[in-house]
Amino acid sequence: MKAKDTSRLNVLRGILSDITNASKTATPAKTDLQIVSLLRKRAAASKQAAEEFQKAKREDLVGKEEEQVAIMEGYAGSVKMVDEEEIKAKVKDVRMEMDKEGTKVDKGSLIRKLIGPGGVFDGQPVEAKTVARMVQVELGG
């Protein structure tokens, strides 16, 4: 990089390494959401490292890790995700549709209808945890 931004360069190299390593496993990173997940995992690891360096009184390394965390969170934040209000509305719609069809409505079946193959959010950047939490709220649990 011409700007000599070594922190950003190190982050990009690490991310590329993670993506390459993931491509050699049974579940390669194929979507933006999977890459965002890799970024968040790497950011969490850097936060943990910063805490450890803080305990060891290595302020020079703490600053480096925190700078890398900020870069990773910036990249992860640039991916447009489906917002919670839209998820909530779709959960209600799918539940009402299942009720009308007379289909058994439980957490698993509702989640499958939402994020499973051919589901409402299939192929869209949505976090499964958020969908599961909204389903739980909808079902009153």
Secondary structure, 3 states (H helix, E strand, C coil): CCCCCHHHHHHHHHHHHHHHHHHCCCCCCCCHHHHHHHHHHHHHHHHHHHHHHHHCCCHHHHHHHHHHHHHHHHHHHCCCCCCHHHHHHHHHHHHHHHHHHCCCCCHHHHHHHHHCCCCCCCCCCCCHHHHHHHHHHHCCC
